[in-house]
């Protein structure tokens, strides 16, 4: 948020404003340092726009590698009811087969 949200005096307890670090959007530190009640935080730091994700891969070749019944039993193929399907990219989905 580019403009600090309006908060009340008792939004944060004394322990929080003394011990916690308030992370604010890059370029906004001065606004928070001067804003009512936000300025009570002893440590205010700016954060960039990084997501924390270093890399990601995608693949159009995702394939089903296993299929299980609701009881965990390995299935040979789609079976009526709920099937738990594991894919080559590590994802798992519940699929209803009629």
C-alpha positions in Angstrom: 0.0 0.0 0.0 1.5 3.3 -1.1 -0.4 5.3 1.6 -0.4 3.9 5.1 -3.8 2.5 6.1 -5.6 4.3 8.9 -5.2 2.5 12.2 -6.2 3.2 15.7 -3.9 3.9 18.6 -4.5 0.4 20.1 -4.1 -1.6 16.9 -0.7 -2.8 18.0 0.4 -3.3 21.6 3.5 -1.8 23.0 5.5 -5.0 22.8 4.8 -5.3 19.0 5.8 -1.8 18.1 9.0 -2.1 20.2 10.1 -5.6 19.0 8.5 -6.3 15.6 9.9 -5.1 12.3 7.4 -3.3 10.1 8.0 -4.0 6.4 6.6 -1.4 4.0 6.6 -1.1 0.2 9.7 0.3 -1.4 9.7 4.1 -1.5 7.2 4.4 1.3 9.3 4.4 4.5 9.0 8.1 5.1 5.2 8.0 4.8 5.1 5.3 7.5 7.7 7.0 9.7 5.4 10.1 9.7 2.0 8.4 9.8 -0.2 8.3 13.0 0.6 5.2 15.1 2.7 3.6 12.4 5.6 5.8 13.4 5.7 4.1 16.8 7.4 1.1 15.3 11.1 1.1 16.3 12.2 -0.7 13.2 10.7 0.1 9.8 12.2 -1.4 6.6 11.4 -1.2 3.0 10.9 -4.3 0.9 11.2 -4.5 -2.9 9.0 -6.3 -5.3 10.8 -9.6 -5.1 8.5 -12.7 -4.9 10.9 -14.9 -3.1 10.8 -17.4 -6.0 14.2 -17.9 -7.5 13.1 -19.9 -10.5 10.2 -21.8 -11.9 9.9 -24.3 -14.7 6.9 -25.2 -16.8 6.2 -28.1 -18.9 3.5 -29.0 -21.4 4.5 -32.7 -21.0 2.8 -33.2 -17.6 1.6 -36.8 -17.5 -0.4 -38.9 -15.1 2.0 -41.2 -13.2 -0.3 -42.9 -10.8 -4.0 -43.1 -9.9 -5.4 -44.2 -6.5 -8.8 -44.9 -5.0 -10.1 -42.9 -2.1 -8.8 -45.7 0.2 -5.3 -45.3 -1.2 -5.3 -48.4 -3.3 -3.4 -48.1 -6.6 -5.8 -48.2 -9.6 -5.1 -49.5 -13.1 -7.1 -46.7 -14.7 -10.1 -44.4 -14.1 -12.6 -46.0 -11.8 -16.1 -44.7 -10.8 -16.0 -42.5 -7.8 -13.2 -40.3 -6.5 -9.8 -40.9 -8.0 -6.6 -39.4 -6.6 -4.3 -38.7 -9.6 -0.6 -38.0 -9.2 1.2 -36.2 -12.1 4.8 -36.1 -13.3 5.2 -32.5 -12.1 4.5 -33.5 -8.5 1.0 -32.3 -8.3 -1.9 -34.4 -7.1 -5.6 -33.8 -7.9 -8.8 -35.4 -6.8 -11.0 -36.3 -9.8 -14.6 -37.5 -9.8 -15.2 -40.2 -12.4 -18.8 -41.1 -13.4 
